[in-house]
């Protein structure tokens, strides 16, 4: 679909059809639109009652969405996995970090609610048999404690695979791919089903509908309408199916929208191979310079906020510089890193000057930047850009790659309540309709700078589970 053909909220489109205008082909109890993290978790929570039928429809050929493209790390506070490592923290600690990162712009009540539910989420997943471990060897920017719970290989695709296997083993769940939900069906403002299918449409009656189609990162018209200029033409690194469908459906029923300018960027996508250079490179001591060999900001601000800084450099590129200690530490731990290595994303050299010759950035200024960084680390002082997290100096042999800033996913969408029910501006709920993940507004405030690592899955999996629980319980009361 060309950019001109991509739909936006203000287009004159039929996103919702009246029940009186359709004939039902099939029915289900809970219909989940989308099989990314939100949808898979919502379906898993709903199907715990074996008497309920749950149908999951995914428009892509495979489940996963943005969750499959992420590290799959789920932030949670107060978990038994933390306690096993001697870590004691409260949900309030996690909520404080989220709010400080977004400048206290997000809905504090929702942030605290999701933080308080985070341990329940992780324990529930583990009790289902999902493989999660606590990442306790490094912290992502602005996390005050080790709270990332990750799947095998720190790879979201592995998390998705386990969730899909669990759902396919349930006799009351049907999961279909290449099956887009194209419209909602409503009666007097209450959702009663969906229209689905591409080549052949099918009208499905549903007692509850969960919108889990993610955000609008793949819809350039909506990006240009809502997000800041720097990200308009940036490389898109999210799932192709994220075109704002669920947001438009909910808005057509009067659902309130919030934080539509919010998004998650990423500062270190390898420019020449398209591979993601995990930000663990930076958090273990790597630095970024521009083509003139100059540092241009504090990389520890976070990969989303720093993406804009990278895009503002000449040509929208920067150069990631690190060393063998970091290379060896990450190899075999991050599937993304191993894939980047396999694709030849990283150059290696015995000196900074030789590395610069291979990468294409100015040698002498880059050498000076590395020396200044090392001196600050040795002195235990802030470096020239104000970075204070340095522990190890960079030493030969050196590694590096040319990177660019990218758009991963949007963080704005429909306003929901504590059960993930879609709300109208007057505070009433849209009957039978839930939303989570990129369809619902997130907890990152505005723009790219408010995104704290893990915010996406905090809302995606957190709201997905809450939606599934409420849908299940409301149908079995």
Secondary structure per residue as TSV (DSSP state, phi and psi in degrees):
chain	resnum	aa	ss	phi	psi
A	1	X	-	360.0	128.1
A	2	X	-	-71.6	161.8
A	3	X	G	-58.6	-39.3
A	4	X	G	-62.9	-26.3
A	5	X	G	-89.3	-9.9
A	6	X	-	-69.6	132.4
A	7	X	-	-80.2	150.3
A	8	X	-	-124.6	172.1
A	9	X	T	-62.0	-35.5
A	10	X	T	-83.4	-4.4
A	11	X	S	-66.6	152.9
A	12	X	-	-84.6	84.2
A	13	X	-	-127.6	150.9
A	14	X	-	-90.7	95.0
A	15	X	-	-91.3	-21.3
A	16	X	E	-133.7	131.8
A	17	X	E	-114.6	147.4
A	18	X	E	-73.0	146.7
A	19	X	G	-59.4	-29.7
A	20	X	G	-67.6	-15.7
A	21	X	G	-97.5	2.6
A	22	X	-	-126.5	163.2
A	23	X	-	-120.5	130.9
A	24	X	-	-74.4	134.7
A	25	X	-	-96.9	-33.9
A	26	X	E	-158.7	164.2
A	27	X	E	-137.8	157.9
A	28	X	E	-149.0	165.4
A	29	X	E	-81.7	-52.6
A	30	X	E	-123.6	121.4
A	31	X	E	-107.1	121.3
A	32	X	E	-108.8	118.2
A	33	X	E	-93.1	101.5
A	34	X	-	115.6	134.2
A	35	X	-	-120.1	43.0
A	36	X	B	-88.9	-159.2
A	37	X	H	-58.9	-44.8
A	38	X	H	-60.0	-51.5
A	39	X	H	-65.8	-41.1
A	40	X	H	-65.4	-42.4
A	41	X	H	-69.6	-40.8
A	42	X	H	-59.8	-43.6
A	43	X	H	-64.8	-39.0
A	44	X	H	-65.4	-39.9
A	45	X	H	-69.5	-38.0
A	46	X	H	-70.9	-35.1
A	47	X	T	-78.7	-1.1
A	48	X	T	-63.8	-20.0
A	49	X	S	-91.4	109.9
A	50	X	T	-66.2	-13.1
A	51	X	T	-85.4	-8.4
A	52	X	S	-96.7	140.6
A	53	X	-	-95.5	135.0
A	54	X	E	-124.2	128.2
A	55	X	E	-119.5	126.9
A	56	X	E	-114.1	124.2
A	57	X	E	-116.6	123.4
A	58	X	-	-119.5	129.1
A	59	X	S	-79.5	-18.9
A	60	X	S	-82.8	166.1
A	61	X	S	-66.6	-22.8
A	62	X	S	-135.1	150.4
A	63	X	S	-67.8	165.0
A	64	X	B	134.9	-53.0
A	65	X	H	54.6	-147.2
A	66	X	H	-68.1	-26.3
A	67	X	H	-60.4	-39.0
A	68	X	H	-68.6	-21.7
A	69	X	H	-92.5	-6.2
A	70	X	S	-93.4	-179.1
A	71	X	-	-76.7	-12.7
A	72	X	-	73.5	13.6
A	73	X	-	-80.7	126.3
A	74	X	E	-108.0	113.2
A	75	X	E	-72.6	137.8
A	76	X	-	-156.5	145.6
A	77	X	S	-118.9	133.3
A	78	X	S	84.6	28.6
A	79	X	-	-87.8	160.7
A	80	X	H	-68.6	-26.4
A	81	X	H	-66.6	-36.4
A	82	X	H	-67.3	-45.6
A	83	X	H	-61.4	-33.7
A	84	X	H	-63.3	-24.0
A	85	X	T	-97.6	7.3
A	86	X	T	80.3	17.8
A	87	X	-	-100.1	123.2
A	88	X	-	-117.9	116.7
A	89	X	-	-146.4	163.3
A	90	X	-	-110.5	159.8
A	91	X	H	-57.2	-31.5
A	92	X	H	-63.3	-33.8
A	93	X	H	-62.9	-45.5
A	94	X	H	-64.5	-44.3
A	95	X	H	-62.3	-38.4
A	96	X	H	-61.9	-43.7
A	97	X	H	-61.4	-43.0
A	98	X	H	-62.2	-46.6
A	99	X	H	-68.4	-37.3
A	100	X	H	-65.7	-37.6
A	101	X	H	-67.8	-36.5
A	102	X	T	-91.6	11.6
A	103	X	T	66.7	27.5
A	104	X	T	58.4	35.2
A	105	X	-	-96.4	-21.8
A	106	X	S	-79.2	170.7
A	107	X	-	-71.6	106.7
A	108	X	H	-63.2	-34.6
A	109	X	H	-63.4	-42.3
A	110	X	H	-69.5	-39.8
A	111	X	H	-58.5	-47.4
A	112	X	H	-66.9	-38.2
A	113	X	H	-61.0	-47.6
A	114	X	H	-68.5	-35.6
A	115	X	H	-64.4	-40.7
A	116	X	H	-69.5	-26.6
A	117	X	H	-87.6	-9.0
A	118	X	H	-63.9	-41.8
A	119	X	H	-66.2	-39.7
A	120	X	H	-59.7	-39.5
A	121	X	H	-61.8	-50.4
A	122	X	H	-64.3	-45.2
A	123	X	H	-61.8	-40.7
A	124	X	H	-62.7	-44.7
A	125	X	H	-62.4	-46.3
A	126	X	H	-63.1	-40.1
A	127	X	H	-66.0	-27.9
A	128	X	H	-73.2	-15.6
A	129	X	T	105.9	6.5
A	130	X	-	-71.4	134.8
A	131	X	-	-81.6	113.8
A	132	X	-	-135.9	142.5
A	133	X	E	-131.8	155.1
A	134	X	E	-83.3	126.2
A	135	X	-	-81.9	111.1
A	136	X	-	-127.4	21.3
A	137	X	S	-109.5	-8.9
A	138	X	-	-161.4	157.2
A	139	X	-	-113.7	139.8
A	140	X	-	-71.3	161.0
A	141	X	T	-53.2	133.7
A	142	X	T	71.4	10.9
A	143	X	-	-89.1	125.1
A	144	X	S	-85.6	-7.9
A	145	X	S	-147.7	161.1
A	146	X	-	-74.1	109.3
A	147	X	-	-139.6	6.9
A	148	X	E	-82.7	122.0
A	149	X	E	-107.9	115.3
A	150	X	E	-118.5	151.4
A	151	X	-	-79.9	179.1
A	152	X	G	-56.5	138.0
A	153	X	G	69.4	11.1
A	154	X	G	45.8	49.3
A	155	X	-	-134.0	118.9
A	156	X	H	-61.6	-26.5
A	157	X	H	-62.5	-32.8
A	158	X	H	-70.9	-37.3
A	159	X	H	-62.6	-46.4
A	160	X	H	-59.2	-44.9
A	161	X	H	-59.6	-40.8
A	162	X	H	-68.1	-40.3
A	163	X	H	-64.6	-42.3
A	164	X	H	-62.1	-44.1
A	165	X	H	-60.1	-41.7
A	166	X	H	-62.4	-42.7
A	167	X	H	-69.3	-41.0
A	168	X	H	-66.6	-20.7
A	169	X	T	-83.7	-7.6
A	170	X	-	-91.9	124.4
A	171	X	T	-68.2	-19.3
A	172	X	T	-96.5	13.4
A	173	X	E	-120.0	135.5
A	174	X	E	-121.5	125.0
A	175	X	E	-118.7	118.0
A	176	X	E	-119.6	138.6
A	177	X	S	-107.6	172.4
A	178	X	S	52.4	37.9
A	179	X	-	-136.0	76.6
A	180	X	-	-73.0	140.4
A	181	X	E	-80.8	124.0
A	182	X	E	-106.0	-24.4
A	183	X	E	-155.2	157.5
A	184	X	E	-94.8	156.2
A	185	X	E	-115.4	129.4
A	186	X	E	-134.2	155.7
A	187	X	E	-134.4	114.9
A	188	X	T	55.0	41.5
A	189	X	T	80.2	0.7
A	190	X	E	-104.9	130.8
A	191	X	E	-73.7	130.4
A	192	X	E	-126.4	2.9
A	193	X	E	167.0	-169.3
A	194	X	E	-141.7	160.2
A	195	X	E	-105.9	129.7
A	196	X	E	-136.8	160.4
A	197	X	-	111.3	152.3
A	198	X	S	-105.6	-70.2
A	199	X	S	-73.5	-35.4
A	200	X	S	-132.5	120.0
A	201	X	-	-79.9	146.3
A	202	X	E	-135.0	136.5
A	203	X	E	-102.7	120.5
A	204	X	E	-114.7	118.8
A	205	X	E	-76.3	135.0
A	206	X	E	-141.5	139.9
A	207	X	E	-79.5	-28.6
A	208	X	E	-140.7	143.2
A	209	X	E	-128.1	129.3
A	210	X	E	-110.7	119.5
A	211	X	E	-86.3	113.3
A	212	X	-	-134.4	40.7
A	213	X	-	-90.3	6.2
A	214	X	-	69.3	-166.8
A	215	X	-	-89.9	-145.4
A	216	X	S	-126.4	28.4
A	217	X	T	-60.7	-27.4
A	218	X	T	-90.7	10.2
A	219	X	-	-115.9	97.0
A	220	X	H	-63.8	-31.7
A	221	X	H	-63.1	-43.1
A	222	X	H	-71.3	-36.5
A	223	X	H	-60.1	-46.4
A	224	X	H	-64.6	-31.6
A	225	X	H	-74.7	-35.8
A	226	X	H	-112.7	-27.6
A	227	X	S	-104.2	165.9
A	228	X	-	-68.5	156.4
A	229	X	G	-59.3	-37.1
A	230	X	G	-58.6	-29.4
A	231	X	G	-93.2	-6.2
A	232	X	T	-52.3	-47.7
A	233	X	T	-111.4	16.2
A	234	X	S	-69.2	156.5
A	235	X	E	-55.4	131.2
A	236	X	E	-96.1	125.2
A	237	X	-	-115.7	17.8
A	238	X	S	-102.7	-174.7
A	239	X	-	-71.4	140.8
A	240	X	T	-62.3	-29.2
A	241	X	T	-78.0	0.0
A	242	X	-	-83.6	80.6
A	243	X	S	-116.2	18.5
A	244	X	S	82.1	14.8
A	245	X	H	-57.0	-55.3
A	246	X	H	-62.8	-36.3
A	247	X	H	-62.5	-44.3
A	248	X	H	-65.8	-39.8
A	249	X	H	-59.3	-50.8
A	250	X	H	-65.2	-39.8
A	251	X	H	-63.2	-34.3
A	252	X	H	-67.1	-19.8
A	253	X	T	-98.2	11.7
A	254	X	T	92.8	8.1
A	255	X	B	-62.0	136.1
A	256	X	-	-75.8	142.7
A	257	X	E	-109.1	148.5
A	258	X	E	-151.4	151.7
A	259	X	-	55.3	39.0
A	260	X	T	-68.2	-12.8
A	261	X	T	-88.4	-2.4
A	262	X	-	-83.8	142.0
A	263	X	E	-158.1	162.3
A	264	X	E	-106.1	119.0
A	265	X	E	-99.9	177.0
A	266	X	E	-143.3	133.7
A	267	X	E	-86.8	-14.2
A	268	X	E	-132.7	66.6
A	269	X	E	-96.1	124.2
A	270	X	E	-61.1	118.8
A	271	X	T	-65.3	-36.4
A	272	X	T	-88.4	-21.3
A	273	X	T	-114.5	-16.9
A	274	X	-	78.3	4.9
A	275	X	-	-81.8	149.3
A	276	X	B	-80.0	124.8
A	277	X	-	-93.5	103.0
A	278	X	-	-49.8	142.0
A	279	X	T	-71.0	-5.7
A	280	X	H	-60.8	-25.1
A	281	X	H	-58.4	-48.6
A	282	X	H	-68.2	-45.2
A	283	X	H	-70.4	-12.2
A	284	X	T	-97.1	5.8
A	285	X	T	123.1	1.0
A	286	X	-	-72.0	157.6
A	287	X	E	-129.0	166.1
A	288	X	E	-123.4	139.0
A	289	X	E	-127.9	163.0
A	290	X	-	-92.5	-173.6
A	291	X	T	-64.8	-19.7
A	292	X	T	-88.8	5.7
A	293	X	S	78.8	16.4
A	294	X	-	-104.5	138.7
A	295	X	-	-66.7	146.9
A	296	X	-	-133.7	13.6
A	297	X	S	165.2	169.3
A	298	X	-	-83.7	106.7
A	299	X	G	-62.7	-24.3
A	300	X	G	-75.3	1.4
A	301	X	G	-63.3	-25.4
A	302	X	-	123.4	151.4
A	303	X	H	-68.6	-26.7
A	304	X	H	-75.8	-53.4
A	305	X	H	-60.4	-39.5
A	306	X	H	-74.6	-16.3
A	307	X	H	-58.5	-39.8
A	308	X	H	-65.9	-39.6
A	309	X	H	-61.4	-40.2
A	310	X	H	-64.7	-45.2
A	311	X	H	-64.4	-22.2
A	312	X	T	-83.2	-6.7
A	313	X	S	-78.0	161.2
A	314	X	G	-53.2	126.4
A	315	X	G	74.1	2.2
A	316	X	G	67.5	27.2
A	317	X	E	-127.3	158.1
A	318	X	E	-142.6	176.1
A	319	X	E	-128.0	120.3
A	320	X	E	-90.3	124.9
A	321	X	E	-118.9	127.6
A	322	X	E	-149.5	-168.2
A	323	X	E	-135.6	-178.3
A	324	X	H	-65.3	-33.0
A	325	X	H	-57.6	-46.2
A	326	X	H	-68.3	-43.3
A	327	X	H	-55.6	-48.9
A	328	X	H	-71.3	-31.9
A	329	X	H	-67.1	-36.2
A	330	X	H	-89.9	-24.5
A	331	X	T	-64.7	129.1
A	332	X	T	87.2	-8.0
A	333	X	T	-104.2	-33.9
A	334	X	-	-117.0	117.3
A	335	X	H	-59.4	-36.3
A	336	X	H	-61.3	-42.8
A	337	X	H	-65.4	-44.6
A	338	X	H	-61.7	-37.8
A	339	X	H	-67.1	-40.7
A	340	X	H	-62.2	-41.1
A	341	X	H	-61.7	-45.6
A	342	X	H	-59.7	-36.0
A	343	X	T	-81.9	-1.7
A	344	X	T	76.9	31.0
A	345	X	-	-69.8	-27.2
A	346	X	-	-105.9	132.5
A	347	X	E	-92.2	153.9
A	348	X	E	-130.6	143.0
A	349	X	E	-157.2	157.8
A	350	X	S	-79.8	-21.0
A	351	X	S	-131.1	159.0
A	352	X	H	-63.4	-39.7
A	353	X	H	-61.3	-44.8
A	354	X	H	-65.6	-37.5
A	355	X	H	-63.5	-42.9
A	356	X	H	-62.1	-37.9
A	357	X	H	-61.9	-35.1
A	358	X	H	-77.3	-34.0
A	359	X	H	-85.8	-33.5
A	360	X	T	103.1	19.2
A	361	X	S	-110.9	164.6
A	362	X	-	-66.0	130.8
A	363	X	H	-75.4	-55.5
A	364	X	H	-61.0	-46.7
A	365	X	H	-63.6	-34.7
A	366	X	H	-66.1	-42.3
A	367	X	H	-57.9	-42.8
A	368	X	H	-65.1	-36.8
A	369	X	H	-65.7	-42.2
A	370	X	H	-65.7	-42.6
A	371	X	H	-63.5	-40.6
A	372	X	H	-67.3	-38.7
A	373	X	H	-63.6	-46.8
A	374	X	H	-61.1	-40.2
A	375	X	H	-64.3	-39.6
A	376	X	H	-66.1	-40.7
A	377	X	H	-62.0	-46.5
A	378	X	H	-63.2	-34.2
A	379	X	H	-84.9	-10.5
A	380	X	T	66.7	33.5
A	381	X	S	-120.2	161.1
A	382	X	-	-60.1	142.1
A	383	X	-	-84.3	-170.6
A	384	X	T	-63.6	-21.3
A	385	X	T	-104.7	6.9
A	386	X	-	89.5	8.3
A	387	X	-	-74.3	136.2
A	388	X	-	-124.3	4.6
A	389	X	-	-96.2	8.0
A	390	X	-	-67.3	131.8
A	391	X	-	-120.3	-41.1
A	392	X	S	-114.7	141.6
A	393	X	-	-76.9	159.7
A	394	X	-	-91.2	130.2
A	395	X	-	-139.3	156.9
A	396	X	S	-68.1	154.1
A	397	X	S	-74.7	156.6
A	398	X	E	-107.2	153.9
A	399	X	E	-128.9	156.9
A	400	X	E	-169.9	166.8
A	401	X	E	-154.8	156.1
A	402	X	E	-86.3	127.4
A	403	X	E	-124.5	163.5
A	404	X	E	-137.4	162.4
A	405	X	E	-82.3	146.2
A	406	X	E	-138.2	159.2
A	407	X	E	-96.1	125.8
A	408	X	E	-98.8	-55.3
A	409	X	E	-162.0	160.4
A	410	X	E	-88.4	159.4
A	411	X	-	-123.0	5.3
A	412	X	-	-106.0	155.8
A	413	X	E	172.1	-147.3
A	414	X	E	-74.4	141.1
A	415	X	-	-79.3	133.3
A	416	X	B	-128.0	163.6
A	417	X	-	-95.2	-167.8
A	418	X	T	-67.7	-14.4
A	419	X	T	-103.1	7.7
A	420	X	-	72.4	19.5
A	421	X	E	-78.3	138.0
A	422	X	E	-70.8	133.4
A	423	X	E	-109.3	145.1
A	424	X	B	-88.5	171.6
A	425	X	T	-61.3	-29.1
A	426	X	T	-83.4	3.6
A	427	X	S	89.9	-5.2
A	428	X	-	-79.9	157.4
A	429	X	E	-90.7	149.9
A	430	X	E	-80.7	115.1
A	431	X	E	-54.1	130.6
A	432	X	E	69.8	11.0
A	433	X	E	-116.8	129.9
A	434	X	E	-121.9	159.8
A	435	X	E	-150.4	149.5
A	436	X	-	-155.7	176.2
A	437	X	G	61.4	-140.7
A	438	X	G	-68.8	-13.7
A	439	X	G	-75.0	-33.7
A	440	X	B	-93.8	151.9
A	441	X	-	-66.1	142.5
A	442	X	-	-91.9	-158.3
A	443	X	S	-118.6	27.4
A	444	X	S	-107.7	7.3
A	445	X	-	70.5	-134.2
A	446	X	S	-112.0	155.4
A	447	X	T	65.2	-155.6
A	448	X	T	-97.7	-22.8
A	449	X	T	-71.6	-18.8
A	450	X	T	-86.8	-0.4
A	451	X	-	-79.2	118.0
A	452	X	-	-97.5	136.3
A	453	X	T	-47.5	126.2
A	454	X	T	96.9	-8.4
A	455	X	H	-57.4	-35.7
A	456	X	H	-61.8	-49.1
A	457	X	H	-77.5	-23.0
A	458	X	H	-57.0	-47.3
A	459	X	H	-79.6	-39.3
A	460	X	H	-64.9	-56.5
A	461	X	H	-75.9	-36.5
A	462	X	H	-62.6	-51.4
A	463	X	H	-70.6	-33.0
A	464	X	H	-60.5	-46.9
A	465	X	H	-63.7	-44.0
A	466	X	H	-64.1	-38.5
A	467	X	H	-63.9	-45.6
A	468	X	H	-63.5	-40.3
A	469	X	H	-64.7	-47.8
A	470	X	H	-66.0	-41.3
A	471	X	H	-60.8	-44.8
A	472	X	H	-63.5	-49.8
A	473	X	H	-68.0	-34.9
A	474	X	H	-71.2	-23.2
A	475	X	H	-89.5	-10.2
A	476	X	-	-119.9	10.0
A	477	X	-	-67.2	360.0
